[in-house]
Amino acid sequence: MTNEQRRCVAARLLAASIVGVFFYVLFQYMPDFARAIILLIAVVVIWWDRDFPRRASPSYATALFWFPIVLGLFCGVAWKITGGEVWVRIGLACICVRAAYRVIDRASGLAF
């Protein structure tokens, strides 16, 4: 990877972290019904195209695609084991970050 690509990936990771923290804090004060609606919208946005990680052009940010999904699944398992509310909020934030990736990808043509 070139320095330009590394800077771009680092900027995307920083932006994803900021969006994730925003959603985590937002979910603390939100009722369960509103969480469910946001989760449903995020899942629809993620799966709308049905082209899971398939791309015509090479993508140097494939970790940005898989990281929120894997972290969200880990949080779901940790929540079932411990029953802690923090795992639910982190998992929901990961799903929303992945949906934000999808929206940015479709709006600007970037490969995530």
C-alpha atoms as one frame of an Amber mdcrd trajectory, in Angstrom:
protein
   0.000   0.000   0.000   1.178   3.467  -0.760   1.312   6.272   1.772  -1.781
   7.824   0.191  -3.755   4.619   0.690  -2.525   4.270   4.269  -3.615   7.824
   5.058  -6.998   7.142   3.513  -7.473   3.949   5.565  -6.342   5.743   8.741
  -8.803   8.570   8.069 -11.610   6.063   7.531 -10.746   4.257  10.771 -10.753
   7.544  12.663 -14.105   8.504  11.147 -15.529   5.066  11.988 -14.353   5.420
  15.581 -16.019   8.811  15.894 -19.284   7.522  14.400 -19.140   4.439  16.646
 -18.696   6.530  19.795 -21.564   8.772  18.666 -23.913   5.804  18.257 -22.740
   4.221  21.532 -23.536   7.398  23.479 -26.798   7.881  21.593 -27.984   4.358
  22.437 -27.501   4.953  26.167 -30.386   7.420  26.251 -32.635   5.792  23.688
 -35.626   3.537  24.493 -35.607  -0.050  23.256 -38.258   0.576  20.608 -36.162
   3.305  18.983 -33.096   1.035  19.087 -35.052  -1.664  17.280 -36.138   0.748
  14.547 -32.574   2.009  14.014 -31.274  -1.569  13.968 -33.868  -2.539  11.354
 -32.961   0.440   9.165 -29.240  -0.345   9.482 -29.742  -4.002   8.514 -31.842
  -3.009   5.482 -29.145  -0.540   4.391 -26.413  -3.157   4.768 -28.179  -5.929
   2.861 -30.025  -3.826   0.244 -27.750  -4.625  -2.715 -27.134  -8.281  -1.844
 -23.516  -8.005  -2.981 -21.963  -8.889   0.357 -18.213  -8.230  -0.143 -18.188
  -8.647  -3.964 -16.412  -5.865  -5.832 -15.395  -5.235  -9.428 -12.442  -3.073
  -8.371  -9.807  -4.026  -5.805 -10.382  -2.718  -2.308  -7.577  -1.970   0.130
  -9.986  -1.457   3.000 -11.543  -4.912   3.306 -10.777  -4.877   7.032 -13.100
  -1.881   7.256 -15.855  -4.091   5.872 -15.288  -7.055   8.176 -14.228  -5.389
  11.437 -17.646  -3.953  12.437 -19.352  -7.221  11.510 -16.954  -9.396  13.505
 -16.950  -7.002  16.463 -20.758  -6.833  16.403 -21.014 -10.649  16.431 -18.492
 -10.860  19.273 -20.525  -8.332  21.256 -23.673 -10.394  20.653 -21.976 -13.496
  22.048 -20.542 -11.566  25.013 -23.985 -10.106  25.723 -25.562 -13.579  25.777
 -22.866 -14.842  28.150 -22.687 -11.880  30.544 -26.061 -10.199  30.105 -24.395
  -6.762  30.229 -26.132  -3.844  28.567 -22.816  -2.388  27.380 -22.383  -5.235
  24.879 -25.744  -4.471  23.294 -24.827  -0.823  22.769 -21.408  -1.662  21.317
 -22.924  -4.270  18.994 -25.614  -1.874  17.785 -22.986   0.818  17.221 -20.956
  -1.628  15.102 -23.974  -2.436  12.956 -24.702   1.268  12.482 -21.061   1.944
  11.550 -21.271  -0.778   8.896 -24.481   0.780   7.559 -22.721   4.160   7.426
 -19.934   2.513   5.395 -22.544   1.241   2.949 -24.172   4.661   2.569 -20.804
   6.361   2.023 -19.811   3.639  -0.441 -22.945   4.100  -2.532 -22.892   7.895
  -2.364 -19.261   8.447  -3.330 -18.171   5.274  -5.097 -15.471   4.454  -2.539
 -14.608   0.778  -2.094 -15.094  -0.354   1.502
